[in-house]
Amino acid sequence: IGQLLPTNSNEPPLVFHWFPFIGSTVTYGMDPPTFFKENRAKFGDVFTFVLLGKKTTVAMGPSGNDFVLNGKLKDVCAEEIYTVLTTPVFGKDVVYDCPNAKLMEQKKFMKIALTTEAFRSYVPIISHEVTDYFKRCADFKGKSGVVDIPKRMAEITIFTASHALQGSIIRNKFDVSLAALYHDLDMGFTPVNFMLHWAPLPWNRKRDHAQRTVAKTYMDTIVERRAMGDADKELDMMKHLMNSTYKNGTKVPDHEVAHMMIALLMAGQHSSSSTSSWIMLRLAQYPHIMEELYQEQVKVLGADLPPLKYEDLAKLPLNQAIIKETLRLHAPIHSIMRAVKSPMPVPGTKYVIPTSHTLLAAPGVSASDPAYFPNPDAWDPHRWEVDSPNAPTIIRNAVVEDEEKIDYGYGLVSKGSASPYLPFGAGRHRCIGEHFANLQLQTIVAETVRHYKFRNVDGGNTLIGTDYASLFSRPLEPANIHYEERD
Ligand code: HEM
């Protein structure tokens, strides 16, 4: 009954629930997008639900995205939410275990490292890793067969990202010891650890041991690489961070480089590996699109398909659209949260969000809203062509993005947070890995279509469901597809 009597008429409507602490945790946790859509239909773009005892206010649509993601530092705070989960995994003094101004500097170092020159060197590295993986992976041994694709994509993602971003010394350690340690680190990245991060549970013990061991491996490698001097020719992120200096003149300490390396690999791993898995599942669902991708390469690069170069990627629009469209329907991060630091009036409404609430943005909701994306549930990479009947309204009206730029301390970024399409977030916490992820995914897809034809195991066009049990949404496993080698 208490729920039906609003305590404060300026607070958004509260989703009804039976049990005080649990609130809507279970219905939200099982399927966040459906939970958002159903409650949006009842309450509109702004409403509150109880998540593990905490009132959580969702703000949806382009203006909701803007309200949360472009919130001012005095109003919203990300580290207060995330640090309990991330600090034991990444380590001290980086990302959310430091003041926001320091994170902005760290993001600037990371962003500066991702130059065109570096990208040019990454495409052959990634191409080689993918081709080599297909050759040695037991699951791809036959001319044709069935493969559980998320497992394979997880490995391809970690081999390609570690080689490109962390250099060949670290990459080679993945074959020996690092893969298992990262697996243990990953176990700390589970939603129950929002509450139990401190508990001496078996998975937290493994997490802590893995964190210390992985960080030491990086620190030893830093020493090794410094000793190599000019003989070390690689253009990776690790090398750049080893040579970076904070504005106050302090060189980035080795333990911070090590911890940033862990953070980057973890941030990229889940998002990119989930995205590449969805891409492969979609290609298995629609084999004719996989054929179109192959023909696009033949047409643009020539029938002999020379080794891929960085410049080639820009010439393959369908290959690019595959990623855009997959991120529209399968964005790996369904909920972006912030603590509220001062009461926040929601523009255009009577609501004021109190400091006792958490704010939540769900850009995936606007990305599948028919108001912006005609026929939103159809996975149609061609919709990103201007004359497609399914073209997003943002493209049709030629307002591709709000081009106003802003600098939060890590370089200019598009201010466009009032956009319906934000798979990489917006504002001060926007992704710095977007261009790397695109390059990595485009190269993986381009190489895969050169090697294989995919289809669903039963020859039909059903798609596997989504697993929301971890922090990142990904395909339910096993997610088997049928592959056949190209001649
Ligand atoms: C932040 C998505 C790949 C590094 C973010 C955010 C999103 C996102 C939505 C904002 C989180 C927030 O506001 O709380 C994605 C997607 C990816 C991807 C969809 C791939 C498809 C990567 C990669 C890297 C990376 C490959 C590293 C090379 C980061 C970092 C942040 C971030 C450092 C900043 C966190 C902050 O400032 O709080 N990403 N990401 N991401 N991402 Fe990515």
Boltz pocket constraint, residues with backbone or C-beta under 6 A from the ligand:
constraints:
  - pocket:
      binder: B
      contacts: [[A, 78], [A, 103], [A, 107], [A, 263], [A, 264], [A, 265], [A, 267], [A, 268], [A, 269], [A, 271], [A, 272], [A, 275], [A, 327], [A, 331], [A, 332], [A, 333], [A, 336], [A, 337], [A, 422], [A, 423], [A, 424], [A, 425], [A, 426], [A, 428], [A, 429], [A, 430], [A, 431], [A, 432], [A, 433], [A, 434], [A, 436], [A, 437]]
      max_distance: 6.0
